[in-house]
Amino acid sequence: MDFAAIRETCHRLWAEIDLEAVAHNYRAIKQRTGPGVRLMAMVKSNAYGHGAASVAPALQDAGADYFGVANVDEAIELRRAGITKPVLLTGPITECEIEEAVANDIEVTASPPEIVDLLEAEARRQEKPVRVHLLLDTGMTRSGLPMETAMELAARMNVSNDLKLIGVATHFPLAEDAEFSRCQLGEFDRICRQMRSLGLLPSIRHAANTMGIFNVEGSHYEMVRPGIGLYGMHPHNDLRRHAALRPAMTVRTQIVYVRDVPAGTGIGYGHTHRTARPTRIATLPIGYADGFQRSLSNRGRVIVAGRYAAVVGNVSMDMLTIDVGHIPNVYVGMPVTIIGAEGNACITAEEHAAHRGTIPYEVTCLIGKRVKRIFITKQHDRQMRKKATIV
């Protein structure tokens, strides 16, 4: 990678988003499900921090059948980015979102059930039927519907001119636990059979997230909903042996200050680190406002010239400090890898998550808007860069 060229364009802090890696991960998941199963690409939370306006078109080009988002603003962003495939609001819709959802042909989840009256009224006002999915609660205990309510809504939509039932779904809280998930599917299948016997079952059933796709037999139905796997991360260690996924995000910055210090020097707020020997301290222009959380203070590491360098002192809002005393020829402007590979060294989002006591989803979702995204495509040499875009 030509760090100098990218650094010149991206100033001080950037994330390289490999759209070919996203397409590769899509193909790996499709290989698992087979050709007869639709794929809903989950691109909520700005495509898990990767940049939905660029990632979603790449997935649409790769063949994605559906897109899943968390709110109407995210859905409209996809429409403006050229997404013509169906977009589903997978969580509850609020009253203030209904008008725009109907106007922009956004499919919605009938949750909470009280919202259905408002959906029907708005569809009638705009003279545009709303496409609806029923989310059944089979163990998540978050926003799904109990069986009785789901059956009532399905019967209602069956005779409505303004509400069209498109899909029925459930969600796994423990997809890594195949036995628990199979029990969930047993309940889901029971409800679906009852809906079918009454002529109410829609054409699409969907349940499996990334982990479910690889770990829960019988969960693919007519559609699956991968999220984290599309971005090359593993929701559970067991998935690594099943899926050859490629991380799509690399985060880099550059050194903005270097200083030689004697032993016993206090570093950063609170002097939570004191140097044990004479060393060299480098400052990086990234902090917790950019997604490098304060919990990585005196725990995290970065890569400089292919070698690991420890984070020392507390992480600040806009800066952090690293010990580079063991690395020769460090200079201001030298590129640094925060997440990604350089030489034989590699730092993953999963590593960050382990240090923070969290999950890799949170790591990439919290990469801030000050981190410029560069979208690397198959058509461009990987040593070149597209124009940096703030997302």
Secondary structure, 3 states (H helix, E strand, C coil): CCHHHHHHHHCCEEEEEEHHHHHHHHHHHHHHHCCCCEEEEECHHHHHCCCHHHHHHHHHHHCCCEEEECCHHHHHHHHHCCCCCCEEECCCCCHHHHHHHHHCCCEEECCCHHHHHHHHHHHHHHCCCEEEEEEECCCCCCCCECHHHHHHHHHHHHCCCCEEEEEEECCCCCCCCHHHHHHHHHHHHHHHHHHHHCCCCCCEEECCCHHHHHHCCCCCCCEECCCHHHHCCCCCHHHHHCCCCCCCEEEEEECCEEEEECCCCEECHHHCEECCCCEEEEEECCCHHHCCCHHHCCCCEEEECCEEEEEECCCCCCCEEEECCCCCCCCCCCEEEEEEEECCEEECHHHHHHHHCCCHHHHHHCCCCCCEEEEECCCCCCCCCCCCECC
